[in-house]
Amino acid sequence: MMDKNLAANHANQQKAKPALHLVRWLVSFYLLISWLTVAAIIILSYTAPNLVNPEAWVRGIIIAATSVLTLVFANRAATGKPRALMRLRIVVTLLLVAFTAVLFFLSLPIWMKVEQAVCSALLLVIAILIFRR
């Protein structure tokens, strides 16, 4: 009985690997966008301060930090760790809710709302891939 469960679990992991490698690539892209946004906030604070507000600073730093955590979970999930996949699912779900709320309720500069919409779209694709399994 144990061998059948082990074999079934191994087969599921093998089937999920290509999707999880794509997820890892998408999360890496999300991390890159998040950290480039922080860089843009820093640069704009000096060159065009009217394009940055305190909400942008807080939101940018929080998203950049959580993008690192998301990548850690995606990397671990891609190696077949089921708890990492569970954590990735939880984090992506929470981020999608937070991004949606931010787009409607937080006063951000328009350029950052566009960036947040792009990140939301990426997270939605990631969610579809990780929940499809």
DSSP file with accessible surface (Angstrom, degrees, kcal/mol):
  #  RESIDUE AA STRUCTURE BP1 BP2  ACC     N-H-->O    O-->H-N    N-H-->O    O-->H-N    TCO  KAPPA ALPHA  PHI   PSI    X-CA   Y-CA   Z-CA
    1    1 A M     >        0   0  171      0, 0.0     4,-1.9     0, 0.0     5,-0.2   0.000 360.0 360.0 360.0 -44.1    0.0    0.0    0.0
    2    2 A M  H  >  +     0   0  143      1,-0.2     4,-2.5     2,-0.2     5,-0.2   0.887 360.0  54.2 -64.0 -38.2    2.8    2.4    0.9
    3    3 A D  H  > S+     0   0  129      1,-0.2     4,-2.7     2,-0.2    -1,-0.2   0.882 106.9  51.2 -64.1 -38.4    4.6    1.7   -2.4
    4    4 A K  H  > S+     0   0  159      2,-0.2     4,-2.5     1,-0.2    -1,-0.2   0.915 111.9  46.4 -65.4 -43.6    1.5    2.6   -4.4
    5    5 A N  H  X S+     0   0   93     -4,-1.9     4,-2.6     2,-0.2    -2,-0.2   0.913 113.7  48.9 -63.9 -42.0    1.1    5.9   -2.6
    6    6 A L  H  X S+     0   0  111     -4,-2.5     4,-2.4     2,-0.2    -2,-0.2   0.926 113.0  47.1 -63.9 -42.8    4.8    6.6   -3.0
    7    7 A A  H  X S+     0   0   60     -4,-2.7     4,-2.5     2,-0.2    -2,-0.2   0.907 112.8  48.8 -66.0 -41.4    4.6    5.8   -6.7
    8    8 A A  H  X S+     0   0   50     -4,-2.5     4,-2.3     2,-0.2    -2,-0.2   0.915 112.0  49.1 -65.2 -40.9    1.5    7.9   -7.2
    9    9 A N  H  X S+     0   0   70     -4,-2.6     4,-2.2     2,-0.2    -2,-0.2   0.917 111.6  49.3 -64.7 -41.5    3.0   10.8   -5.3
   10   10 A H  H  X S+     0   0  103     -4,-2.4     4,-2.4     1,-0.2    -2,-0.2   0.913 110.5  50.6 -64.5 -40.9    6.2   10.5   -7.5
   11   11 A A  H  X S+     0   0   54     -4,-2.5     4,-2.1     1,-0.2    -2,-0.2   0.908 110.3  49.7 -63.7 -41.5    4.1   10.4  -10.7
   12   12 A N  H  X S+     0   0   72     -4,-2.3     4,-2.0     1,-0.2    -1,-0.2   0.901 110.7  50.1 -64.2 -40.1    2.2   13.5   -9.6
   13   13 A Q  H  X S+     0   0   44     -4,-2.2     4,-1.4     2,-0.2    -2,-0.2   0.910 110.3  49.8 -65.2 -41.0    5.5   15.4   -8.9
   14   14 A Q  H  < S+     0   0   85     -4,-2.4    -2,-0.2     1,-0.2    -1,-0.2   0.893 112.2  47.9 -64.5 -39.3    6.9   14.4  -12.3
   15   15 A K  H  < S+     0   0  159     -4,-2.1     4,-0.5     1,-0.2    -1,-0.2   0.864 113.5  47.8 -68.5 -35.2    3.8   15.6  -14.0
   16   16 A A  H  X S+     0   0   10     -4,-2.0     4,-2.7     1,-0.2     5,-0.3   0.701  89.6  85.9 -80.7 -18.6    3.8   18.9  -12.1
   17   17 A K  H  X S+     0   0   67     -4,-1.4     4,-2.3     1,-0.2     5,-0.2   0.894  87.5  48.5 -55.8 -48.2    7.5   19.7  -12.7
   18   18 A P  H  > S+     0   0   90      0, 0.0     4,-1.9     0, 0.0    -1,-0.2   0.936 114.7  46.6 -59.6 -42.4    7.1   21.4  -16.0
   19   19 A A  H  > S+     0   0   25     -4,-0.5     4,-2.5     1,-0.2    -2,-0.2   0.909 112.8  49.7 -64.2 -40.6    4.3   23.6  -14.7
   20   20 A L  H  X S+     0   0   11     -4,-2.7     4,-2.4     2,-0.2    -1,-0.2   0.821 107.1  54.3 -71.8 -27.5    6.2   24.4  -11.6
   21   21 A H  H  X S+     0   0   80     -4,-2.3     4,-2.0    -5,-0.3    -1,-0.2   0.897 109.7  47.9 -70.1 -37.7    9.3   25.4  -13.6
   22   22 A L  H  X S+     0   0   81     -4,-1.9     4,-2.8    -5,-0.2    -2,-0.2   0.919 110.9  51.7 -64.8 -41.1    7.2   27.8  -15.5
   23   23 A V  H  X S+     0   0    1     -4,-2.5     4,-3.0     1,-0.2     5,-0.3   0.928 107.9  51.8 -59.9 -44.0    5.8   29.1  -12.2
   24   24 A R  H  X S+     0   0   73     -4,-2.4     4,-2.1     1,-0.2    -1,-0.2   0.910 110.6  48.1 -60.8 -41.7    9.3   29.6  -11.0
   25   25 A W  H  X S+     0   0  163     -4,-2.0     4,-2.0     2,-0.2    -2,-0.2   0.929 113.0  47.9 -64.5 -43.7   10.2   31.6  -14.1
   26   26 A L  H  X S+     0   0   17     -4,-2.8     4,-2.4     2,-0.2    -2,-0.2   0.896 111.4  49.9 -65.7 -39.6    7.0   33.7  -13.7
   27   27 A V  H  X S+     0   0    0     -4,-3.0     4,-2.7     2,-0.2    -1,-0.2   0.894 108.5  53.8 -66.4 -36.3    7.7   34.4  -10.0
   28   28 A S  H  X S+     0   0   47     -4,-2.1     4,-2.4    -5,-0.3    -2,-0.2   0.912 109.0  48.4 -62.2 -41.2   11.3   35.4  -11.0
   29   29 A F  H  X S+     0   0   87     -4,-2.0     4,-2.6     2,-0.2    -2,-0.2   0.914 110.3  51.7 -64.9 -40.6    9.9   37.9  -13.4
   30   30 A Y  H  X S+     0   0    0     -4,-2.4     4,-2.5     2,-0.2    -2,-0.2   0.921 109.6  50.1 -60.8 -43.1    7.5   39.1  -10.7
   31   31 A L  H  X S+     0   0   41     -4,-2.7     4,-2.5     2,-0.2     5,-0.3   0.931 109.9  50.8 -61.6 -44.2   10.4   39.6   -8.4
   32   32 A L  H  X S+     0   0   90     -4,-2.4     4,-2.4     1,-0.2     5,-0.2   0.937 111.4  46.9 -60.4 -47.4   12.3   41.5  -11.0
   33   33 A I  H  X S+     0   0   26     -4,-2.6     4,-2.0     1,-0.2    -1,-0.2   0.916 111.7  52.3 -60.2 -43.4    9.4   43.8  -11.7
   34   34 A S  H  X S+     0   0    1     -4,-2.5     4,-1.6     1,-0.2    30,-0.2   0.918 112.8  42.7 -61.2 -44.7    9.0   44.4   -7.9
   35   35 A W  H  X S+     0   0  119     -4,-2.5     4,-2.2     1,-0.2    -1,-0.2   0.845 111.5  54.4 -74.8 -31.4   12.6   45.3   -7.3
   36   36 A L  H  X S+     0   0  104     -4,-2.4     4,-2.6    -5,-0.3    -1,-0.2   0.857 105.7  55.1 -65.9 -33.0   12.7   47.5  -10.4
   37   37 A T  H  X S+     0   0    9     -4,-2.0     4,-2.6     2,-0.2    -2,-0.2   0.916 106.1  49.8 -65.1 -42.1    9.7   49.3   -9.0
   38   38 A V  H  X S+     0   0   18     -4,-1.6     4,-2.4     2,-0.2    -2,-0.2   0.929 111.2  49.7 -61.6 -42.8   11.6   50.0   -5.8
   39   39 A A  H  X S+     0   0   40     -4,-2.2     4,-2.7     1,-0.2    -2,-0.2   0.920 110.5  50.3 -61.1 -42.2   14.5   51.3   -7.9
   40   40 A A  H  X S+     0   0   30     -4,-2.6     4,-3.3     1,-0.2     5,-0.3   0.901 108.5  52.4 -63.3 -39.9   12.1   53.5   -9.8
   41   41 A I  H  X S+     0   0    2     -4,-2.6     4,-1.9     2,-0.2    -1,-0.2   0.927 111.3  46.9 -61.1 -44.1   10.6   54.8   -6.6
   42   42 A I  H  X S+     0   0   74     -4,-2.4     4,-0.9     2,-0.2    -2,-0.2   0.950 115.9  44.1 -63.4 -48.7   14.1   55.8   -5.3
   43   43 A I  H >X S+     0   0  101     -4,-2.7     4,-2.4     1,-0.2     3,-1.0   0.933 114.4  48.8 -63.8 -45.7   15.1   57.4   -8.6
   44   44 A L  H 3X S+     0   0   34     -4,-3.3     4,-2.3     1,-0.3     7,-0.3   0.806 100.4  65.9 -66.4 -28.2   11.7   59.3   -9.0
   45   45 A S  H 3< S+     0   0   32     -4,-1.9    -1,-0.3    -5,-0.3    -2,-0.2   0.830 113.8  32.5 -60.8 -29.6   12.0   60.5   -5.4
   46   46 A Y  H << S+     0   0  196     -3,-1.0    -2,-0.2    -4,-0.9    -1,-0.2   0.800 129.7  33.5 -93.7 -36.5   15.0   62.5   -6.5
   47   47 A T  H  < S+     0   0  100     -4,-2.4    -3,-0.2     1,-0.2    -2,-0.2   0.797 137.4   8.3 -94.8 -32.3   14.1   63.4  -10.1
   48   48 A A    ><  +     0   0   21     -4,-2.3     3,-2.7    -5,-0.3    -1,-0.2  -0.497  63.5 173.9-148.2  71.3   10.3   63.7  -10.0
   49   49 A P  G >  S+     0   0   82      0, 0.0     3,-1.5     0, 0.0    -4,-0.1   0.733  75.3  70.3 -59.3 -20.7    9.1   63.7   -6.4
   50   50 A N  G 3  S+     0   0  140      1,-0.3    -5,-0.1    -6,-0.1    -6,-0.0   0.657  92.8  59.9 -71.0 -11.0    5.5   64.5   -7.5
   51   51 A L  G <  S+     0   0   74     -3,-2.7     2,-0.4    -7,-0.3    -1,-0.3   0.342 101.7  60.6 -96.5   6.2    5.3   61.0   -9.1
   52   52 A V    <   +     0   0   20     -3,-1.5    56,-0.0    -8,-0.2    -1,-0.0  -0.996  59.8 179.0-134.2 137.4    5.9   59.2   -5.7
   53   53 A N    >>  -     0   0   35     -2,-0.4     4,-1.7     1,-0.0     3,-0.6  -0.832  46.3 -97.2-128.0 171.7    3.9   59.3   -2.6
   54   54 A P  H 3> S+     0   0   94      0, 0.0     4,-2.4     0, 0.0     5,-0.2   0.865 122.6  57.8 -58.5 -35.2    4.3   57.6    0.8
   55   55 A E  H 3> S+     0   0   73     52,-0.2     4,-2.9     1,-0.2     5,-0.3   0.880 103.5  53.4 -62.0 -37.4    1.9   54.9   -0.2
   56   56 A A  H <> S+     0   0    0     -3,-0.6     4,-2.8     2,-0.2     5,-0.2   0.914 108.7  49.6 -63.5 -42.6    4.1   54.0   -3.1
   57   57 A W  H  X S+     0   0   92     -4,-1.7     4,-2.2     2,-0.2     5,-0.2   0.954 115.0  42.4 -59.8 -51.3    7.1   53.6   -0.8
   58   58 A V  H  X S+     0   0   87     -4,-2.4     4,-2.4     1,-0.2     5,-0.2   0.951 118.2  44.9 -62.9 -49.4    5.3   51.3    1.6
   59   59 A R  H  X S+     0   0   23     -4,-2.9     4,-2.6    -5,-0.2     5,-0.3   0.920 112.8  51.3 -62.3 -45.0    3.6   49.3   -1.1
   60   60 A G  H  X S+     0   0    3     -4,-2.8     4,-2.3    -5,-0.3   -22,-0.2   0.918 112.4  45.0 -60.4 -44.9    6.8   49.0   -3.2
   61   61 A I  H  X S+     0   0   92     -4,-2.2     4,-2.4    -5,-0.2    -1,-0.2   0.920 113.6  49.5 -68.3 -41.7    8.9   47.8   -0.3
   62   62 A I  H  X S+     0   0   86     -4,-2.4     4,-2.7    -5,-0.2     5,-0.2   0.939 113.3  46.4 -62.8 -45.5    6.3   45.3    0.9
   63   63 A I  H  X S+     0   0    2     -4,-2.6     4,-2.0    -5,-0.2    -1,-0.2   0.914 111.7  51.0 -65.4 -41.4    5.8   43.8   -2.5
   64   64 A A  H  X S+     0   0    0     -4,-2.3     4,-1.2    -5,-0.3    -1,-0.2   0.929 112.4  47.1 -61.9 -42.1    9.5   43.5   -3.1
   65   65 A A  H  X S+     0   0   57     -4,-2.4     4,-1.5     1,-0.2     3,-0.5   0.931 113.0  47.4 -66.2 -43.8   10.0   41.7    0.2
   66   66 A T  H  X S+     0   0   36     -4,-2.7     4,-2.7     1,-0.2    -1,-0.2   0.794 103.2  63.8 -70.8 -23.3    7.1   39.3   -0.4
   67   67 A S  H  X S+     0   0    0     -4,-2.0     4,-2.2     2,-0.2    -1,-0.2   0.872 101.3  51.4 -66.8 -33.1    8.4   38.6   -3.9
   68   68 A V  H  X S+     0   0   67     -4,-1.2     4,-2.2    -3,-0.5    -1,-0.2   0.943 111.1  46.9 -65.8 -46.5   11.5   37.1   -2.4
   69   69 A L  H  X S+     0   0   81     -4,-1.5     4,-2.3     1,-0.2    -2,-0.2   0.916 110.8  52.9 -61.3 -41.8    9.5   34.9   -0.1
   70   70 A T  H  X S+     0   0    0     -4,-2.7     4,-2.5     1,-0.2    -1,-0.2   0.906 108.6  49.9 -62.0 -40.8    7.3   33.9   -3.1
   71   71 A L  H  X S+     0   0   34     -4,-2.2     4,-2.9     2,-0.2     5,-0.2   0.900 107.4  54.0 -66.4 -38.9   10.4   32.9   -5.1
   72   72 A V  H  X S+     0   0   51     -4,-2.2     4,-2.3     1,-0.2    -2,-0.2   0.948 111.9  44.8 -59.0 -47.0   11.7   30.8   -2.2
   73   73 A F  H  X S+     0   0   24     -4,-2.3     4,-2.7     1,-0.2    -2,-0.2   0.897 113.0  50.9 -64.8 -40.3    8.4   28.9   -2.1
   74   74 A A  H  X S+     0   0    1     -4,-2.5     4,-2.3     2,-0.2    -2,-0.2   0.913 110.4  49.5 -64.5 -41.5    8.3   28.5   -5.9
   75   75 A N  H  X S+     0   0   58     -4,-2.9     4,-0.8     2,-0.2    -2,-0.2   0.920 114.1  45.0 -62.5 -43.4   11.8   27.2   -5.9
   76   76 A R  H ><>S+     0   0  121     -4,-2.3     5,-1.7    -5,-0.2     3,-0.6   0.899 112.0  51.8 -68.7 -39.4   11.1   24.7   -3.2
   77   77 A A  H ><5S+     0   0    2     -4,-2.7     3,-1.9     1,-0.2    -1,-0.2   0.894 104.5  57.5 -63.8 -37.2    7.8   23.6   -4.8
   78   78 A A  H 3<5S+     0   0    3     -4,-2.3    -1,-0.2     1,-0.3    -2,-0.2   0.744 101.2  56.7 -66.8 -21.9    9.6   23.0   -8.1
   79   79 A T  T <<5S-     0   0   77     -4,-0.8    -1,-0.3    -3,-0.6    -2,-0.2   0.408 128.0 -98.3 -88.5   2.4   11.8   20.5   -6.3
   80   80 A G  T < 5S+     0   0   15     -3,-1.9    -3,-0.2     1,-0.2    -2,-0.1   0.628  70.9 149.1  96.8  16.2    8.8   18.6   -5.2
   81   81 A K     >< -     0   0  112     -5,-1.7     4,-1.7     1,-0.2     3,-0.4  -0.730  31.0-161.8 -86.7 110.0    8.2   19.8   -1.7
   82   82 A P  H  > S+     0   0   82      0, 0.0     4,-2.2     0, 0.0    -1,-0.2   0.851  87.9  54.9 -63.1 -35.6    4.4   19.6   -1.1
   83   83 A R  H  > S+     0   0  163      1,-0.2     4,-2.5     2,-0.2     5,-0.2   0.872 106.2  52.9 -66.7 -33.7    4.4   22.0    1.9
   84   84 A A  H  > S+     0   0    2     -3,-0.4     4,-2.8     2,-0.2    -7,-0.2   0.899 107.5  51.3 -66.5 -38.2    6.2   24.6   -0.2
   85   85 A L  H  X S+     0   0    8     -4,-1.7     4,-2.6     2,-0.2    -2,-0.2   0.922 109.8  50.0 -63.9 -41.3    3.5   24.3   -2.8
   86   86 A M  H  X S+     0   0   89     -4,-2.2     4,-2.2     2,-0.2    -2,-0.2   0.941 112.4  47.0 -61.3 -44.9    0.9   24.8   -0.1
   87   87 A R  H  X S+     0   0   91     -4,-2.5     4,-2.8     1,-0.2     5,-0.2   0.907 110.8  52.3 -63.6 -40.8    2.7   27.9    1.1
   88   88 A L  H  X S+     0   0    0     -4,-2.8     4,-2.8     1,-0.2     5,-0.3   0.920 108.7  50.6 -61.4 -43.4    3.0   29.2   -2.4
   89   89 A R  H  X S+     0   0   64     -4,-2.6     4,-2.1     2,-0.2    -1,-0.2   0.912 112.2  47.0 -60.3 -43.5   -0.7   28.8   -3.0
   90   90 A I  H  X S+     0   0   90     -4,-2.2     4,-2.6     2,-0.2     5,-0.2   0.951 114.4  46.0 -64.4 -48.6   -1.5   30.7    0.2
   91   91 A V  H  X S+     0   0   22     -4,-2.8     4,-2.8     1,-0.2     5,-0.2   0.927 113.1  49.0 -62.8 -44.9    0.9   33.5   -0.5
   92   92 A V  H  X S+     0   0    0     -4,-2.8     4,-2.5    -5,-0.2    -1,-0.2   0.919 111.7  49.8 -64.1 -40.2   -0.2   33.9   -4.1
   93   93 A T  H  X S+     0   0   62     -4,-2.1     4,-2.1    -5,-0.3    -2,-0.2   0.944 112.8  46.2 -62.2 -47.5   -3.9   33.9   -3.0
   94   94 A L  H  X S+     0   0  113     -4,-2.6     4,-2.6     1,-0.2    -2,-0.2   0.905 112.5  51.0 -62.4 -40.9   -3.2   36.6   -0.4
   95   95 A L  H  X S+     0   0   14     -4,-2.8     4,-3.2    -5,-0.2     5,-0.2   0.907 107.6  52.7 -64.9 -40.1   -1.2   38.7   -2.9
   96   96 A L  H  X S+     0   0   34     -4,-2.5     4,-2.2     2,-0.2    -1,-0.2   0.925 111.4  46.4 -61.6 -42.6   -3.9   38.5   -5.5
   97   97 A V  H  X S+     0   0   98     -4,-2.1     4,-2.5     2,-0.2    -2,-0.2   0.939 114.4  48.1 -63.6 -44.3   -6.5   39.8   -2.9
   98   98 A A  H  X S+     0   0   34     -4,-2.6     4,-2.6     1,-0.2    -2,-0.2   0.911 111.0  50.0 -64.8 -42.5   -4.0   42.5   -1.8
   99   99 A F  H  X S+     0   0    0     -4,-3.2     4,-2.3     2,-0.2    -1,-0.2   0.912 111.0  49.6 -62.7 -41.9   -3.3   43.6   -5.3
  100  100 A T  H  X S+     0   0   67     -4,-2.2     4,-1.4    -5,-0.2    -2,-0.2   0.935 112.0  47.8 -63.3 -44.6   -7.0   43.9   -6.2
  101  101 A A  H  X S+     0   0   40     -4,-2.5     4,-2.9     1,-0.2     5,-0.4   0.914 111.1  51.5 -62.3 -41.6   -7.7   45.9   -3.0
  102  102 A V  H  X S+     0   0   15     -4,-2.6     4,-1.8     1,-0.2    -1,-0.2   0.914 105.0  55.7 -62.4 -43.3   -4.7   48.2   -3.8
  103  103 A L  H  < S+     0   0   45     -4,-2.3    -1,-0.2     1,-0.2    -2,-0.2   0.843 120.0  31.2 -60.5 -31.8   -5.9   48.9   -7.3
  104  104 A F  H  < S+     0   0  156     -4,-1.4    -2,-0.2    -3,-0.3    -1,-0.2   0.775 131.5  25.5 -96.7 -28.8   -9.3   50.0   -6.1
  105  105 A F  H  < S+     0   0  175     -4,-2.9     2,-0.4    -5,-0.2    -3,-0.2   0.631  97.1  82.1-118.1 -15.6   -8.6   51.6   -2.7
  106  106 A L  S  < S-     0   0   55     -4,-1.8     2,-1.3    -5,-0.4     0, 0.0  -0.779  72.4-127.2-100.5 138.1   -5.0   52.9   -2.4
  107  107 A S        +     0   0   81     -2,-0.4   -52,-0.2     6,-0.0   -51,-0.2  -0.683  47.2 157.1 -84.3  95.6   -3.9   56.2   -3.8
  108  108 A L        -     0   0   13     -2,-1.3     5,-0.1    -6,-0.2   -56,-0.1  -0.864  49.5 -93.0-115.9 154.7   -0.9   55.3   -5.9
  109  109 A P    >>  -     0   0   20      0, 0.0     4,-1.9     0, 0.0     3,-0.7  -0.321  41.8-112.8 -60.1 150.9    0.6   57.2   -8.8
  110  110 A I  H 3> S+     0   0  132      1,-0.3     4,-2.1     2,-0.2     5,-0.2   0.871 115.8  57.4 -58.7 -37.9   -0.8   56.0  -12.2
  111  111 A W  H 3> S+     0   0   65      1,-0.2     4,-1.8     2,-0.2    -1,-0.3   0.885 108.9  46.8 -62.3 -33.6    2.5   54.5  -13.3
  112  112 A M  H <> S+     0   0    0     -3,-0.7     4,-2.8     2,-0.2    -1,-0.2   0.839 106.6  56.5 -79.5 -30.6    2.5   52.3  -10.1
  113  113 A K  H  X S+     0   0   56     -4,-1.9     4,-2.2     2,-0.2    -2,-0.2   0.902 107.8  49.8 -63.3 -38.1   -1.1   51.3  -10.6
  114  114 A V  H  X S+     0   0   88     -4,-2.1     4,-2.3     2,-0.2    -2,-0.2   0.934 111.0  48.7 -63.7 -45.0   -0.1   50.0  -14.1
  115  115 A E  H  X S+     0   0   18     -4,-1.8     4,-2.5     1,-0.2    -2,-0.2   0.913 110.8  50.7 -60.9 -41.3    2.8   48.1  -12.5
  116  116 A Q  H  X S+     0   0    0     -4,-2.8     4,-2.4     1,-0.2    -1,-0.2   0.883 108.7  51.7 -65.7 -36.6    0.4   46.7   -9.9
  117  117 A A  H  X S+     0   0   45     -4,-2.2     4,-2.3     2,-0.2    -1,-0.2   0.906 109.6  49.8 -66.1 -40.5   -2.0   45.6  -12.6
  118  118 A V  H  X S+     0   0   67     -4,-2.3     4,-2.4     2,-0.2    -2,-0.2   0.938 111.8  48.0 -63.2 -44.9    0.9   43.8  -14.5
  119  119 A C  H  X S+     0   0    0     -4,-2.5     4,-2.7     1,-0.2    -2,-0.2   0.896 109.6  53.6 -63.6 -38.2    1.9   42.1  -11.3
  120  120 A S  H  X S+     0   0   15     -4,-2.4     4,-2.3     2,-0.2    -1,-0.2   0.915 108.2  49.7 -61.4 -43.1   -1.7   41.1  -10.7
  121  121 A A  H  X S+     0   0   56     -4,-2.3     4,-2.2     2,-0.2    -2,-0.2   0.924 111.4  49.0 -63.2 -42.5   -1.9   39.5  -14.1
  122  122 A L  H  X S+     0   0   19     -4,-2.4     4,-2.5     1,-0.2    -2,-0.2   0.931 111.7  48.8 -60.9 -45.8    1.3   37.6  -13.5
  123  123 A L  H  X S+     0   0    0     -4,-2.7     4,-2.9     1,-0.2    -1,-0.2   0.856 107.9  54.8 -64.6 -34.2    0.0   36.4  -10.1
  124  124 A L  H  X S+     0   0   95     -4,-2.3     4,-2.5     2,-0.2    -1,-0.2   0.933 109.3  46.8 -64.9 -43.8   -3.3   35.3  -11.7
  125  125 A V  H  X S+     0   0   71     -4,-2.2     4,-2.2     2,-0.2    -2,-0.2   0.931 113.1  50.0 -62.4 -42.7   -1.4   33.1  -14.3
  126  126 A I  H  X S+     0   0    0     -4,-2.5     4,-2.6     1,-0.2     5,-0.2   0.931 109.9  50.9 -60.8 -44.7    0.7   31.7  -11.5
  127  127 A A  H  X S+     0   0   10     -4,-2.9     4,-2.2     1,-0.2     5,-0.3   0.918 108.4  51.6 -61.0 -43.7   -2.4   30.9   -9.4
  128  128 A I  H  X S+     0   0   95     -4,-2.5     4,-1.2     1,-0.2    -1,-0.2   0.934 112.7  46.6 -59.3 -43.3   -4.0   29.1  -12.4
  129  129 A L  H  X S+     0   0   19     -4,-2.2     4,-0.5     1,-0.2    -2,-0.2   0.906 115.8  42.7 -67.4 -41.4   -0.9   27.0  -12.8
  130  130 A I  H  < S+     0   0    1     -4,-2.6    -1,-0.2     1,-0.2    -2,-0.2   0.761 117.5  44.8 -82.9 -21.2   -0.5   26.1   -9.2
  131  131 A F  H  < S+     0   0  103     -4,-2.2    -1,-0.2    -5,-0.2    -2,-0.2   0.611  99.2  71.2 -93.6 -12.8   -4.1   25.4   -8.4
  132  132 A R  H  <        0   0  174     -4,-1.2    -2,-0.2    -5,-0.3    -1,-0.2   0.775 360.0 360.0 -70.4 -25.2   -4.6   23.4  -11.6
  133  133 A R     <        0   0  115     -4,-0.5    -3,-0.0    -5,-0.1  -121,-0.0  -0.180 360.0 360.0 -66.9 360.0   -2.6   20.6  -10.2
